[in-house]
Amino acid sequence: ETFLVCFSLQLDPENTGFIPVENFTSLVEHHELQLDPSKLDMLLALVQSNEEGQVCYQELIELMSSKRSSSFRRAIANGRRTLQREILLDETGLGLYKRFVRYVAYEILPCETDRRWYFHQNRLCPPPVFIAVVTIVQIIVFMCYGIMLNKWVLQTYQLDFMKSPLVYHPGHRAQVWRFFSYMFMHVGLEQLGFNALLQLMIGVPLEMVHGILRISLLYMAGVLAGSLTVSITDMRAPVVGGSGGVYALCSAHLANVVMNWAGMRCPYKLLRMILALVCMSSEVGRAVWLRFSPPVPSSGPQPSFMAHLSGAVVGISMGLLILRSYEESLQKQCSWWVIVFSFITFLLFAIFWNIFAYELLGVQIPPPPP
């Protein structure tokens, strides 16, 4: 802040918002303030990348306040001076947490510039709590029903399980919270284990890089799209499990890796991609089998698998844009508003469908458990 005040009073007395490059360079190189070395390098790169002979005050504020903006990308990409080391892997003497942050940077971001920016600006606070809290609640809910029902697999075959106020059931469509709360219920231990593992392995690094707002938006959009898609395409089926949100995260990350294949530096990326696709396909296949060929007789339709597919669609469309827009604000991009408009259109269509289509089509809904 002291540096910015010095800039404003000494070199921009007329408050024009700009300063000649020569004067700004002299101030940066001879000031007596203690600046972060990485920020000092960014400032010099910003100066040397400028082609108009003047530095914008707003760009300086963005860099000094650690905001993610296009200023840093432009400075490093066009400037003759770069950061002290071009490769983040050259950093030595790092503690355990900073090594983990570097691992996350190479796992999630395809550009070395973005990796260095994230590495230097990363702070432990706020921690990535959203995915962790969702996973913990899912485990607690599952354990409570497991103890109550004395059953840890195929819990949906228990009548008391389907009585839960958290399960989405077409007969309870008017209870709007069920379109979200079903994500805390699971068919059995295998579904919970699969979802929890993927959420933690992929969701936590994504949340560390892109923040709680973006990742929670992506996850909840996948959850909502999952239940709404089932209410349209599989109108007699209930829904349980967080697969809509999980597949939104996974498909977005996998699509981002494919789109930036040459720049990604995560180890064994091809093998990991194949394993992820095999696991996701197996989970969808298991859900299809339980839906149409249940292993034991049941009193009604089993949970639908369409939430998996709709979550994947959300991840590839909305999620891919979120993960590619690391520095830029989403609201500044036309493609983001096209996706938002499309999602809102789908949401409105699904609402009218749930209100009118069941009666118009004469769908025989299995009565919900009393």
KEDREN-280245 format. One record per residue (C-alpha): x, y, z; residue in one letter. Coordinates in steps of 0.02 Angstrom, whole numbers, plus 50000, padded with zeros to 5 digits. Example, Ala and Ser with C-alpha at 12.3 -4.5 7.8 and 13.67 -1.06 7.14 Angstrom:
<nodes>
506154977550390A;506844994750357S;
</nodes>
This chain:
<nodes>
500005000050000E;501445011950040T;502175008449870F;500525012749785L;500375029049883V;502155033549832C;501695029949651F;500155040849658S;500915056049747L;502655056949671Q;502435051049492L;500625054649453D;500235071249540P;498885075549412E;497985059149446N;497925053849263T;498085035349302G;499675033349199F;501545035649223I;503015036049099P;503955019649092V;505645027849128E;505045035849289N;504165020149345F;505715009349314T;506775021249417S;505535020449561L;505465001349559V;507344999049552E;507825012249683H;506415011749809H;506865006849988E;505294996750023L;505304978050056Q;504344970049913L;504054951649881D;505394946549753P;504104937949643S;503034953749639K;504564964349599L;504924953049451D;503114954749395M;503214973749404L;504794974349300L;504034962249174A;502494973349165L;503574988549129V;504604980148994Q;503084972948907S;502274989948887N;502294996448708E;501445013348741E;502795020848853G;501685021849007Q;501065010849147V;499235009649198C;498865012449382Y;497454999649380Q;498614985949314E;499834990149453L;498454988349584I;497944971449514E;499714964749524L;500094971749696M;498444965749770S;498744947949706S;497184947849599K;497114935549457R;497034946249301S;497614946949122S;498974959449172S;500144946049235F;499924934949083R;500234949548967R;501764955249064A;502614938349065I;502104933548888A;502694949648806N;504034955848924G;505904953648898R;506124949649082R;505334934149160T;505284927349335L;506884921249417Q;506644903349359R;505674897849207E;505244880649275I;504344878949441L;505124861749467L;506804870649490D;506204877549657E;507214869649800T;507114869649989G;505214869049992L;504214863050141G;502944849050133L;501454860550102Y;502314870549964K;502834854349878R;501024848849883F;500504865749810V;501764863349670R;501074845949638Y;499314853049628V;499904866549508A;500624853549388Y;499104842349411E;497814855549367I;498604869649264L;499294867249088P;500324883349077C;501974886449168E;501534904849190T;499904900249276D;500804887549385R;502064900449448R;500704913249477W;499664900749577Y;501194894449672F;501734911749730H;499974918049770Q;499314902449855N;498804904250037R;498194890850156L;496704901750203C;495354899350150P;495604880450142P;494704869450014P;493254865150128V;491794862450010F;492254845449941I;492884839650111A;491264844750199V;490154836650066V;491144820450078T;491084820050268I;489194822950270V;488944809250141Q;489944796950247I;489004801650406I;487294799850323V;487794783150248F;488424776450415M;486834781950503C;485734772650379Y;486924757750378G;486784755950566I;484904758950565M;484554746550425L;485974734550470N;486374734250285K;487914741150196W;487574736350015V;486024738649905L;485214749450037Q;483884755349914T;483054738249929Y;482584742650107Q;480904751350119L;481484762350263D;482924768850156F;481734775150022M;480684783750157K;482114795850187S;481684814250159P;483354815850066L;482984803649924V;482304810749762Y;480684801449719H;479544806549575P;478074805549693G;478854819149801H;479334831449663R;478484845749754A;479794844449892Q;481084854649800V;482544851149917W;482554833049860R;483254838549691F;484854842749788F;484814832449948S;484854815649858Y;486734818149838M;486964813250022F;486144796049999M;487014781149918H;486504764049857V;487864755549956G;489654755450012L;490344753149836E;489474768649767Q;489974779249917L;491774773349907G;491904777249721F;491144794549738N;492124799349893A;493774793749817L;493524803749656L;492884819049750Q;494424819749859L;495704815349726M;495044827249593I;493894839349683G;495104845249819V;496514850149697P;495254858649584L;494554868449731E;496304873449788M;496664881049617V;494984887949561H;494194892249728G;492654886749823I;491414897149724L;491834890049553R;491994871949608I;490434872349718S;489474880049572L;490084866349455L;489704852349580Y;487964858549625M;487544861749441A;487974843549406G;486894837749553V;485394848149499L;485584843349316A;485634825049370G;483964825049461S;483114835849331L;483714824849188T;483044809349277V;481364818049303S;481274820549113I;482054804849040T;481684791549173D;480104798149250M;479694783349364R;481404781649443A;482094788749606P;483864795749621V;485204793649755V;487064797149760G;488204811749720G;488684804949549S;488004820149456G;489204831849545G;490644819349543V;490494816449356Y;490404835249326A;492094837349414L;492894822249333C;492314825649155S;492834843949168A;494574839249229H;494804825349100L;494204836748960A;495414850149019N;496844837649015V;496394832148839V;496204849948774M;497904854748847N;498784838048826W;500464845048773A;500554857248918G;500004845649058M;501424838849163R;500494826849278C;501434810249287P;500784795149191Y;499384805749120K;498904793148984L;498804778549106L;497834789049231R;496644794749094M;496294776849042I;496024771149221L;494834785649256A;493814781949100L;493744763349142V;493174766949321C;491864779549266M;491204767949130S;491124753449255S;490134764149376E;488894768949240V;488754750649187G;488414745449367R;487054758749382A;486234752949219V;486264734949280W;485464739349447L;484144749949359R;483544736849234F;484134720049304S;484114721149493P;484894706049578P;483424703549696V;481564707749680P;481104725049738S;479494734349770S;479814747949641G;481044754849511P;482854756549564Q;483824773049554P;484174779649381S;485894780849299F;485484796649199M;486234807849335A;487964801149288H;487764806049106L;487004823149137S;488384827049262G;489674822849129A;488804834549005V;488834848649133V;490684845649164G;491164845848980I;490154861648945S;490134872649098M;491584864549190G;492834865049047L;492594883749030L;492804886349217I;494434876649220L;495134885249066R;494764902649134S;496024902849275Y;496484921349265E;495004929349178E;493334932949258S;491954921749193L;490724936049176Q;491854944449048K;491704929948926Q;490304928348801C;490404909348800S;490074909048988W;488444918548967W;487934906848825V;488174891848940I;487264900449084V;485814904848969F;485744886848907S;485734879949084F;484364892049138I;483344887148985T;483534868749031F;483064872849211L;481464881849160L;480994867949039F;481264854849176A;480194864749298I;478734865649177F;478984847349133W;478864842149315N;477304852749339I;476304847549185F;477074832749091A;476724818949216Y;474854821749210E;474784825449023L;475744809548981L;474804799049109G;476394792449189V;476034779149320Q;477194783749463I;477554770449593P;476824776849756P;478174783449873P;478454774050035P;477264780550169P;
</nodes>
